[in-house]
Amino acid sequence: MGTAPDRERGVGDQAAQEIAGRPAHRAPRSAAGGGHVVATSGDREIAAGLAAGNHEALAELYDRYGGLAYGIAMRVLGDPGRAEDAVQDAFMNIWNRATTFDRERGSLRAWLLTSVRNRCIDYLRGRGAHERQERELQPELAYAVSPSDPWREVALSLERAAVRDAMASLPAEQRQVVEMAYFGGYTHTEIADMTQVPLGTVKGRMRLALEKLGSYLRGRGTVDV
């Protein structure tokens, strides 16, 4: 289905203003008291509202997942301003494409968080090496991986062309779990919740992905894993 006629103007502008007026860094309402947000009750209704062009539905989605989205963006970008921009871009992407979402089969939450992750990756790829502030290569930002962990060298070398090529060589489902673990800092259980696949499948995909990455990089002498 196409985009609603007024999504780029009028209602879309009002929706953008609703988002701009909400602090991205606050905790999601459904996460009150701490803990990982897993509830999706009401997401179908929100998705229906988005598809109908109701800007209040977008505001509700932002209230529900804005804090979680911002947390992901901060982990990836490390800059509050860029993180807020990435989050707002992701929410507006959801707004503009809401009529394409199949709420009977898909997870609105997973779609949103994937959009946030993709916006963050776009931000990183669009920045020159001299602007990266070297923060992406600092060990403490590699999500506290053990020095003996074979993924450590891959994580710290992520910006190298060889590693980007290695990631691109993975099947989409394997690349997804690696990106979610690295960029989003998610556990296997959280990835399973978000992608709606069994935990064992997530672990299997991660294992196969790391094996393929290691083999690819060893073959090119990039890392010793």
Buried (B, 14 or more C-beta within 10 A) or exposed (E): EEBBEEBEEEBBEBBBEBBEEBEBBEBBBBBEEEEEBEEBEEBEEBBBBBBEBBBEBBBBBBBBBBBBBBBBBBBBBBBEEBBBBBBBBBBBBBBBBBBEBEBEEBBBBBBBBBBBBBBBBEBBEEBEEEEEEEEBBEEEBBBEBEEEBBBBBBBBBBEBEBBEEBBEEBEEBBBBBBBBBBBBBBBBEBBBBBBEBEEEBBBBBBEBBBEBBBEBBEEEEBBEB
